[in-house]
Amino acid sequence: MNHYYVYGLSLASEVPIPELAATSFPNRRIGAQTRIRFVPPRNQETAATWFMEWTLPAGELWLSCGKTADGYLLRFSTLADFSLTADGQEIVCLPTPGTPQETLHHLLLDQVLPLALSICGREALHAAAILTPRGVCAFLGPSGTGKSTLASSFLLAGYPLVSDDCLVVEEVQGKMLATAAYPGVRLWEDALSTLFLTQTNAPPVAHYTTKRRRWVERNRCATGRFPLVRLYWITRSDDNADGQPPVPIEMLSAQAGFRELLTGLFRLDITDPQMLKRQFCFLERLVSLVPVRRLLVSNSFSALPTVREAILNDLGVCQ
């Protein structure tokens, strides 16, 4: 059995997951393990009551979510099914024949586990994050707004990476703490070449995308939990593409921040009233404890130093 620790979960997998750093024994301090199994496709269709679908920008079906007798079924069109128990303590992958192993690992790591957190009683934001001397700074926004690119630019400037896409947050003694994820970022090839100047140490994320997963040295990644001190909601702009003018940072009210963050929360079962109530309460506490800003970012890579400077000034970090 292979043991891993990610997103605050202790995992046990029958097959290696090379994208994660293995541990020699289970992490018993965080409770029950989540067991991962990869099995051949079943001949008989799993009965499910479908309640949610996600489509790609062009309209193709990407993910269907359904309830089963034992829990949930996540169906990635033409790629794989993932069966989850109701408590999230077992995840079974049933791949479509021909789906590469690295694609299955990506779906598990970057799609299924973040959604499974919500049925494990944990809250996670769709956010990239870095560690500053003031604490964790997280970047949120719709797909394609450059969360990972901005986090990578901070990484190259000497600030440890906390997360690439999924940030687990919990309240402990009146403070919001963020849990570090895994040591890697997923970037499009233009961002990868611009920031890192090479695609070395950056294998493809999956066979259906040109994104690559850039491995990050462990000593450049945060490990453990740290205070979450700022949330930035990214809005893209074509204005000031040369990156010279100051980057606008707008302070948001708790109500406005709540509305933005509501779309940036990983949530599996939108039909579960108790889960929805729990997450609404979490967001109310989050925006009351952590300031939320709207960050206007240029589409030009050359603007990244200006963006970093504006964020560090907002945090009060001496440069």
Secondary structure as a PSIPRED ss2 file (coil, helix, strand):
# PSIPRED VFORMAT (PSIPRED V4.0)

   1 M C   1.000  0.000  0.000
   2 N E   0.000  0.000  1.000
   3 H E   0.000  0.000  1.000
   4 Y E   0.000  0.000  1.000
   5 Y E   0.000  0.000  1.000
   6 V E   0.000  0.000  1.000
   7 Y C   1.000  0.000  0.000
   8 G C   1.000  0.000  0.000
   9 L E   0.000  0.000  1.000
  10 S E   0.000  0.000  1.000
  11 L E   0.000  0.000  1.000
  12 A E   0.000  0.000  1.000
  13 S E   0.000  0.000  1.000
  14 E C   1.000  0.000  0.000
  15 V C   1.000  0.000  0.000
  16 P C   1.000  0.000  0.000
  17 I C   1.000  0.000  0.000
  18 P C   1.000  0.000  0.000
  19 E C   1.000  0.000  0.000
  20 L C   1.000  0.000  0.000
  21 A C   1.000  0.000  0.000
  22 A E   0.000  0.000  1.000
  23 T E   0.000  0.000  1.000
  24 S C   1.000  0.000  0.000
  25 F C   1.000  0.000  0.000
  26 P C   1.000  0.000  0.000
  27 N C   1.000  0.000  0.000
  28 R H   0.000  1.000  0.000
  29 R H   0.000  1.000  0.000
  30 I H   0.000  1.000  0.000
  31 G C   1.000  0.000  0.000
  32 A C   1.000  0.000  0.000
  33 Q C   1.000  0.000  0.000
  34 T E   0.000  0.000  1.000
  35 R E   0.000  0.000  1.000
  36 I E   0.000  0.000  1.000
  37 R E   0.000  0.000  1.000
  38 F E   0.000  0.000  1.000
  39 V C   1.000  0.000  0.000
  40 P C   1.000  0.000  0.000
  41 P C   1.000  0.000  0.000
  42 R C   1.000  0.000  0.000
  43 N C   1.000  0.000  0.000
  44 Q C   1.000  0.000  0.000
  45 E C   1.000  0.000  0.000
  46 T C   1.000  0.000  0.000
  47 A C   1.000  0.000  0.000
  48 A C   1.000  0.000  0.000
  49 T E   0.000  0.000  1.000
  50 W E   0.000  0.000  1.000
  51 F E   0.000  0.000  1.000
  52 M E   0.000  0.000  1.000
  53 E E   0.000  0.000  1.000
  54 W E   0.000  0.000  1.000
  55 T E   0.000  0.000  1.000
  56 L C   1.000  0.000  0.000
  57 P C   1.000  0.000  0.000
  58 A C   1.000  0.000  0.000
  59 G C   1.000  0.000  0.000
  60 E C   1.000  0.000  0.000
  61 L E   0.000  0.000  1.000
  62 W E   0.000  0.000  1.000
  63 L E   0.000  0.000  1.000
  64 S E   0.000  0.000  1.000
  65 C E   0.000  0.000  1.000
  66 G E   0.000  0.000  1.000
  67 K E   0.000  0.000  1.000
  68 T C   1.000  0.000  0.000
  69 A C   1.000  0.000  0.000
  70 D C   1.000  0.000  0.000
  71 G E   0.000  0.000  1.000
  72 Y E   0.000  0.000  1.000
  73 L E   0.000  0.000  1.000
  74 L E   0.000  0.000  1.000
  75 R E   0.000  0.000  1.000
  76 F E   0.000  0.000  1.000
  77 S C   1.000  0.000  0.000
  78 T C   1.000  0.000  0.000
  79 L C   1.000  0.000  0.000
  80 A E   0.000  0.000  1.000
  81 D E   0.000  0.000  1.000
  82 F E   0.000  0.000  1.000
  83 S E   0.000  0.000  1.000
  84 L E   0.000  0.000  1.000
  85 T E   0.000  0.000  1.000
  86 A C   1.000  0.000  0.000
  87 D C   1.000  0.000  0.000
  88 G C   1.000  0.000  0.000
  89 Q C   1.000  0.000  0.000
  90 E E   0.000  0.000  1.000
  91 I E   0.000  0.000  1.000
  92 V E   0.000  0.000  1.000
  93 C E   0.000  0.000  1.000
  94 L E   0.000  0.000  1.000
  95 P E   0.000  0.000  1.000
  96 T C   1.000  0.000  0.000
  97 P C   1.000  0.000  0.000
  98 G C   1.000  0.000  0.000
  99 T C   1.000  0.000  0.000
 100 P C   1.000  0.000  0.000
 101 Q H   0.000  1.000  0.000
 102 E H   0.000  1.000  0.000
 103 T H   0.000  1.000  0.000
 104 L H   0.000  1.000  0.000
 105 H H   0.000  1.000  0.000
 106 H H   0.000  1.000  0.000
 107 L H   0.000  1.000  0.000
 108 L H   0.000  1.000  0.000
 109 L H   0.000  1.000  0.000
 110 D H   0.000  1.000  0.000
 111 Q H   0.000  1.000  0.000
 112 V H   0.000  1.000  0.000
 113 L H   0.000  1.000  0.000
 114 P H   0.000  1.000  0.000
 115 L H   0.000  1.000  0.000
 116 A H   0.000  1.000  0.000
 117 L H   0.000  1.000  0.000
 118 S H   0.000  1.000  0.000
 119 I H   0.000  1.000  0.000
 120 C C   1.000  0.000  0.000
 121 G C   1.000  0.000  0.000
 122 R C   1.000  0.000  0.000
 123 E E   0.000  0.000  1.000
 124 A E   0.000  0.000  1.000
 125 L E   0.000  0.000  1.000
 126 H C   1.000  0.000  0.000
 127 A E   0.000  0.000  1.000
 128 A E   0.000  0.000  1.000
 129 A E   0.000  0.000  1.000
 130 I E   0.000  0.000  1.000
 131 L E   0.000  0.000  1.000
 132 T E   0.000  0.000  1.000
 133 P C   1.000  0.000  0.000
 134 R C   1.000  0.000  0.000
 135 G E   0.000  0.000  1.000
 136 V E   0.000  0.000  1.000
 137 C E   0.000  0.000  1.000
 138 A E   0.000  0.000  1.000
 139 F E   0.000  0.000  1.000
 140 L E   0.000  0.000  1.000
 141 G C   1.000  0.000  0.000
 142 P C   1.000  0.000  0.000
 143 S C   1.000  0.000  0.000
 144 G C   1.000  0.000  0.000
 145 T C   1.000  0.000  0.000
 146 G C   1.000  0.000  0.000
 147 K H   0.000  1.000  0.000
 148 S H   0.000  1.000  0.000
 149 T H   0.000  1.000  0.000
 150 L H   0.000  1.000  0.000
 151 A H   0.000  1.000  0.000
 152 S H   0.000  1.000  0.000
 153 S H   0.000  1.000  0.000
 154 F H   0.000  1.000  0.000
 155 L H   0.000  1.000  0.000
 156 L H   0.000  1.000  0.000
 157 A C   1.000  0.000  0.000
 158 G C   1.000  0.000  0.000
 159 Y C   1.000  0.000  0.000
 160 P C   1.000  0.000  0.000
 161 L E   0.000  0.000  1.000
 162 V E   0.000  0.000  1.000
 163 S E   0.000  0.000  1.000
 164 D C   1.000  0.000  0.000
 165 D C   1.000  0.000  0.000
 166 C C   1.000  0.000  0.000
 167 L E   0.000  0.000  1.000
 168 V E   0.000  0.000  1.000
 169 V E   0.000  0.000  1.000
 170 E E   0.000  0.000  1.000
 171 E E   0.000  0.000  1.000
 172 V E   0.000  0.000  1.000
 173 Q C   1.000  0.000  0.000
 174 G C   1.000  0.000  0.000
 175 K E   0.000  0.000  1.000
 176 M E   0.000  0.000  1.000
 177 L E   0.000  0.000  1.000
 178 A E   0.000  0.000  1.000
 179 T E   0.000  0.000  1.000
 180 A C   1.000  0.000  0.000
 181 A C   1.000  0.000  0.000
 182 Y C   1.000  0.000  0.000
 183 P C   1.000  0.000  0.000
 184 G E   0.000  0.000  1.000
 185 V E   0.000  0.000  1.000
 186 R E   0.000  0.000  1.000
 187 L E   0.000  0.000  1.000
 188 W C   1.000  0.000  0.000
 189 E H   0.000  1.000  0.000
 190 D H   0.000  1.000  0.000
 191 A H   0.000  1.000  0.000
 192 L H   0.000  1.000  0.000
 193 S H   0.000  1.000  0.000
 194 T H   0.000  1.000  0.000
 195 L H   0.000  1.000  0.000
 196 F H   0.000  1.000  0.000
 197 L C   1.000  0.000  0.000
 198 T C   1.000  0.000  0.000
 199 Q C   1.000  0.000  0.000
 200 T C   1.000  0.000  0.000
 201 N C   1.000  0.000  0.000
 202 A C   1.000  0.000  0.000
 203 P C   1.000  0.000  0.000
 204 P E   0.000  0.000  1.000
 205 V C   1.000  0.000  0.000
 206 A C   1.000  0.000  0.000
 207 H C   1.000  0.000  0.000
 208 Y C   1.000  0.000  0.000
 209 T C   1.000  0.000  0.000
 210 T C   1.000  0.000  0.000
 211 K C   1.000  0.000  0.000
 212 R E   0.000  0.000  1.000
 213 R E   0.000  0.000  1.000
 214 R E   0.000  0.000  1.000
 215 W E   0.000  0.000  1.000
 216 V C   1.000  0.000  0.000
 217 E C   1.000  0.000  0.000
 218 R H   0.000  1.000  0.000
 219 N H   0.000  1.000  0.000
 220 R H   0.000  1.000  0.000
 221 C E   0.000  0.000  1.000
 222 A C   1.000  0.000  0.000
 223 T C   1.000  0.000  0.000
 224 G C   1.000  0.000  0.000
 225 R E   0.000  0.000  1.000
 226 F E   0.000  0.000  1.000
 227 P E   0.000  0.000  1.000
 228 L E   0.000  0.000  1.000
 229 V E   0.000  0.000  1.000
 230 R E   0.000  0.000  1.000
 231 L E   0.000  0.000  1.000
 232 Y E   0.000  0.000  1.000
 233 W E   0.000  0.000  1.000
 234 I E   0.000  0.000  1.000
 235 T E   0.000  0.000  1.000
 236 R E   0.000  0.000  1.000
 237 S E   0.000  0.000  1.000
 238 D C   1.000  0.000  0.000
 239 D C   1.000  0.000  0.000
 240 N C   1.000  0.000  0.000
 241 A C   1.000  0.000  0.000
 242 D C   1.000  0.000  0.000
 243 G C   1.000  0.000  0.000
 244 Q C   1.000  0.000  0.000
 245 P C   1.000  0.000  0.000
 246 P C   1.000  0.000  0.000
 247 V C   1.000  0.000  0.000
 248 P C   1.000  0.000  0.000
 249 I E   0.000  0.000  1.000
 250 E E   0.000  0.000  1.000
 251 M E   0.000  0.000  1.000
 252 L C   1.000  0.000  0.000
 253 S C   1.000  0.000  0.000
 254 A H   0.000  1.000  0.000
 255 Q H   0.000  1.000  0.000
 256 A H   0.000  1.000  0.000
 257 G H   0.000  1.000  0.000
 258 F H   0.000  1.000  0.000
 259 R H   0.000  1.000  0.000
 260 E H   0.000  1.000  0.000
 261 L H   0.000  1.000  0.000
 262 L H   0.000  1.000  0.000
 263 T C   1.000  0.000  0.000
 264 G C   1.000  0.000  0.000
 265 L E   0.000  0.000  1.000
 266 F C   1.000  0.000  0.000
 267 R C   1.000  0.000  0.000
 268 L C   1.000  0.000  0.000
 269 D C   1.000  0.000  0.000
 270 I C   1.000  0.000  0.000
 271 T C   1.000  0.000  0.000
 272 D C   1.000  0.000  0.000
 273 P H   0.000  1.000  0.000
 274 Q H   0.000  1.000  0.000
 275 M H   0.000  1.000  0.000
 276 L H   0.000  1.000  0.000
 277 K H   0.000  1.000  0.000
 278 R H   0.000  1.000  0.000
 279 Q H   0.000  1.000  0.000
 280 F H   0.000  1.000  0.000
 281 C H   0.000  1.000  0.000
 282 F H   0.000  1.000  0.000
 283 L H   0.000  1.000  0.000
 284 E H   0.000  1.000  0.000
 285 R H   0.000  1.000  0.000
 286 L H   0.000  1.000  0.000
 287 V H   0.000  1.000  0.000
 288 S H   0.000  1.000  0.000
 289 L H   0.000  1.000  0.000
 290 V C   1.000  0.000  0.000
 291 P C   1.000  0.000  0.000
 292 V E   0.000  0.000  1.000
 293 R E   0.000  0.000  1.000
 294 R E   0.000  0.000  1.000
 295 L E   0.000  0.000  1.000
 296 L E   0.000  0.000  1.000
 297 V E   0.000  0.000  1.000
 298 S E   0.000  0.000  1.000
 299 N C   1.000  0.000  0.000
 300 S C   1.000  0.000  0.000
 301 F H   0.000  1.000  0.000
 302 S H   0.000  1.000  0.000
 303 A H   0.000  1.000  0.000
 304 L H   0.000  1.000  0.000
 305 P H   0.000  1.000  0.000
 306 T H   0.000  1.000  0.000
 307 V H   0.000  1.000  0.000
 308 R H   0.000  1.000  0.000
 309 E H   0.000  1.000  0.000
 310 A H   0.000  1.000  0.000
 311 I H   0.000  1.000  0.000
 312 L H   0.000  1.000  0.000
 313 N H   0.000  1.000  0.000
 314 D H   0.000  1.000  0.000
 315 L H   0.000  1.000  0.000
 316 G C   1.000  0.000  0.000
 317 V C   1.000  0.000  0.000
 318 C C   1.000  0.000  0.000
 319 Q C   1.000  0.000  0.000
